[in-house]
Amino acid sequence: MATLIGNIAELVTNTTEFGIVHDAALVVEDGRIAWLGAASEAPAADDHWDLSGRTVLPGFVDSHTHLVFDGDRAAEFAARMAGERYDGGGIASTVAATRAADDDRLRGNVLRLVAEARRQGTSTLEIKSGYGLDVDTEQRLLRVAGEFTDETTFLGAHVVPPDIPRAEYVELVIGPMLAACAPLARWIDVFCEPASPHAFDGDEARTILEAGRRAGLDLRVHGNQLAPGPGVALAVELGAASVDHCTYLTDSDVDALAGSSTVATLLPGVEFSTRSPYPDARRLLDAGVTIALATDCNPGTSFTSSMPFVIALAVREMGMTPTEALAAATIGSARSLRRDDIGRIAVGARAHLTGLDAPSHEHLAYRPGTPLTHPLLLD
């Protein structure tokens, strides 16, 4: 059955540079885009939706989330707003609550957050483990995450638990934990942040990533969030799909990213929630780096599921235009997942569509906090 979606004021395709078709229509069949173009040239279809002059965007691709957890860290947020610095230590409280939660409770929390994200136009989510830090719980978290997405990431190397020596924990991550978790994950990630006493240095991160690759997982990296460090260089050297945060970058980091296929995923919700400096997206874009935007939805440092909010922050605080921010939240994030079937509206792509109750995509940043988005079709 073919559905014609017509009377679209602005159709954002991401197929050529950015790609916009005005007074547009498209046809969806079997969960894929079958046709798109000027409304005056639309073919016949079995069903017809009239969008009354709204905008249609590719569904947002949220390529960095930590949705499987239990517990609340509102008090930690309040302390940071009063001046306390973030160093990663609060993760331990989420680990304790998550270990104590049963699968049904964890599943219910993920279901709630995914529903929030869907209402705000997100069609694809990556979901990490990382709040278990033991074999059984990390495996449980990935099993729950896999009920909601194919983009699951093993993050046993989130932080070092306080009750285990560092070297012993690295051996646990690359040994029994990886063996248990690799069949449930597509990706492996590591929090490479020597500035934090809780995270992993460059040598430890390399060991973990190389073990993950041998186990058949593709690579992602948390890097350069708290200070300059080896995360970006390591990600580029190993051919990681994405290095995420990128708040503190040297000139050599920017040059390395510009000459690579590694995507710089920026997470401005974190800077909003930690009172940290925002990444310099303009510097990266001007150097030719591919940028993605994501929420980093987690209970400690960015408890938002809203990609429109992230887009507004990127425009207001990081030097991006509304067009650049939307591209980063769609096709840029799709590239960070090495996907070409999402993040764009093209014949053959998945029908992951977001409607915008506005005449242009610029309203995402122009009207922050306003519920303009809604899902149209998901395959």
Secondary structure as UniProt FT lines:
FT   STRAND          2..12
FT   STRAND          20..29
FT   TURN            30..31
FT   STRAND          32..38
FT   HELIX           39..41
FT   STRAND          47..58
FT   STRAND          60..62
FT   HELIX           74..81
FT   TURN            82..83
FT   TURN            89..90
FT   HELIX           91..100
FT   HELIX           103..119
FT   TURN            120..121
FT   STRAND          122..128
FT   HELIX           135..145
FT   TURN            146..148
FT   STRAND          151..157
FT   TURN            162..163
FT   HELIX           166..172
FT   HELIX           173..177
FT   HELIX           178..181
FT   HELIX           182..184
FT   STRAND          187..192
FT   TURN            194..195
FT   TURN            197..198
FT   HELIX           202..214
FT   TURN            215..216
FT   STRAND          218..223
FT   HELIX           231..238
FT   STRAND          242..245
FT   HELIX           251..258
FT   STRAND          263..266
FT   HELIX           268..274
FT   HELIX           281..287
FT   STRAND          291..293
FT   STRAND          297..298
FT   TURN            299..301
FT   HELIX           307..317
FT   HELIX           322..327
FT   HELIX           328..332
FT   HELIX           333..336
FT   TURN            337..338
FT   TURN            347..348
FT   STRAND          353..356
FT   TURN            361..362
FT   HELIX           363..366
FT   TURN            368..369
FT   STRAND          373..375
//
